[in-house]
Amino acid sequence: MTLSSQSKVNIASGMIRVSAVLYLVYYYLNGGRSASFQIALATCIALGILLLLALFIRRGYKWAKWLLLGLLILTITPDAINLPATFKANFYAGCIAVIIDLLQIGALVLLFMPDKEKPVAEDAE
């Protein structure tokens, strides 16, 4: 199955939006109701960044995939380090953290996949 470049962009954008929603669920599972104002503000900023990235990716901005790559590199290392503690504190939050990272990695793979070139139709003269 070959996806067109627009299909890949739409799927990647959708994956990022789903990861943003799951990030909100993750926040509440990790005690978001009792979190400090700074943590709540950081969560809102992260959600805004993810949703803006999804919008820019859907509109076809090429720099958005590079920004997503940079953000993923910055966030996946702490996620991997804290994952055992997250699973120990709340199993569901740990599962959601893994799903969020997998969705963002999948979106990134889709965005960096080269487009399949269509075969040139020869004139049947």
C-alpha positions as CSV (number, residue, x, y, z in Angstrom):
1,M,0.0,0.0,0.0
2,T,1.4,3.3,-1.1
3,L,0.3,6.5,0.6
4,S,0.3,9.9,-1.1
5,S,2.3,12.6,0.5
6,Q,-1.0,14.4,1.5
7,S,-2.3,11.2,3.1
8,K,0.9,10.8,5.1
9,V,0.7,14.4,6.2
10,N,-3.0,14.0,7.3
11,I,-2.3,10.8,9.1
12,A,0.8,12.3,10.9
13,S,-1.2,15.3,11.9
14,G,-4.0,13.2,13.3
15,M,-1.5,11.1,15.2
16,I,0.0,14.2,16.8
17,R,-3.5,15.4,17.8
18,V,-4.3,12.1,19.4
19,S,-1.0,12.2,21.3
20,A,-2.0,15.7,22.6
21,V,-5.3,14.4,23.9
22,L,-3.5,11.4,25.5
23,Y,-1.0,13.8,27.0
24,L,-4.0,15.5,28.8
25,V,-5.2,12.1,30.0
26,Y,-1.7,11.3,31.2
27,Y,-1.6,14.6,33.1
28,Y,-4.8,13.8,35.0
29,L,-3.7,10.2,35.7
30,N,-0.5,11.5,37.3
31,G,-2.3,13.7,39.8
32,G,-3.1,16.7,37.7
33,R,-5.8,17.8,40.0
34,S,-3.3,18.3,42.8
35,A,-0.5,19.6,40.6
36,S,1.1,23.0,41.0
37,F,0.3,26.0,38.8
38,Q,3.7,25.6,37.1
39,I,3.0,22.0,36.1
40,A,-0.4,22.9,34.8
41,L,1.0,25.8,32.8
42,A,3.7,23.6,31.4
43,T,1.1,21.1,30.4
44,C,-1.0,23.7,28.6
45,I,2.1,25.0,26.8
46,A,3.0,21.4,25.7
47,L,-0.6,20.9,24.5
48,G,-0.5,24.1,22.6
49,I,2.8,23.3,20.9
50,L,1.6,19.8,19.9
51,L,-1.7,21.2,18.4
52,L,0.2,24.0,16.6
53,L,2.6,21.4,15.2
54,A,-0.3,19.3,14.0
55,L,-1.8,22.4,12.3
56,F,1.5,23.4,10.6
57,I,2.2,19.8,9.5
58,R,-1.3,19.5,8.0
59,R,-0.8,22.8,6.1
60,G,2.4,21.5,4.6
61,Y,5.1,23.4,6.4
62,K,8.4,21.4,6.1
63,W,10.1,22.9,9.1
64,A,7.4,21.5,11.4
65,K,8.7,18.0,11.0
66,W,12.1,19.2,12.1
67,L,10.7,20.9,15.1
68,L,8.8,17.7,16.0
69,L,12.1,15.8,15.7
70,G,13.9,18.2,18.0
71,L,11.1,18.1,20.6
72,L,10.9,14.3,20.4
73,I,14.7,14.0,21.0
74,L,14.4,16.3,24.0
75,T,11.5,14.5,25.5
76,I,12.0,10.9,24.8
77,T,15.1,10.5,26.9
78,P,13.5,11.7,30.2
79,D,10.4,9.6,29.3
80,A,12.6,6.5,28.9
81,I,14.4,7.2,32.2
82,N,11.2,7.9,34.2
83,L,9.2,5.1,32.7
84,P,9.9,2.5,35.4
85,A,8.9,5.0,38.1
86,T,5.8,6.0,36.1
87,F,4.7,2.3,35.7
88,K,5.3,1.7,39.4
89,A,3.2,4.8,40.4
90,N,0.4,4.3,37.9
91,F,0.3,1.5,35.4
92,Y,-2.2,3.2,33.1
93,A,-0.2,6.4,33.0
94,G,2.9,4.4,32.0
95,C,1.0,2.7,29.2
96,I,-0.3,6.1,28.0
97,A,3.2,7.6,28.1
98,V,4.4,4.7,25.9
99,I,1.5,5.2,23.4
100,I,2.2,9.0,23.3
101,D,5.8,8.4,22.3
102,L,4.9,5.7,19.8
103,L,2.3,7.9,18.2
104,Q,4.8,10.8,17.9
105,I,7.5,8.5,16.5
106,G,5.1,7.0,14.0
107,A,4.1,10.5,12.9
108,L,7.7,11.4,12.5
109,V,8.4,8.3,10.4
110,L,5.5,9.1,8.1
111,L,6.8,12.7,7.7
112,F,10.3,11.6,6.8
113,M,9.3,8.7,4.5
114,P,10.2,9.5,0.9
115,D,7.4,9.8,-1.5
116,K,7.0,7.0,-4.0
117,E,7.7,8.2,-7.5
118,K,4.9,7.5,-9.9
119,P,6.1,5.7,-13.0
120,V,6.2,7.9,-16.1
121,A,3.5,6.9,-18.5
122,E,5.0,6.4,-22.0
123,D,3.1,7.7,-24.9
124,A,1.4,4.9,-26.7
125,E,1.8,6.1,-30.3
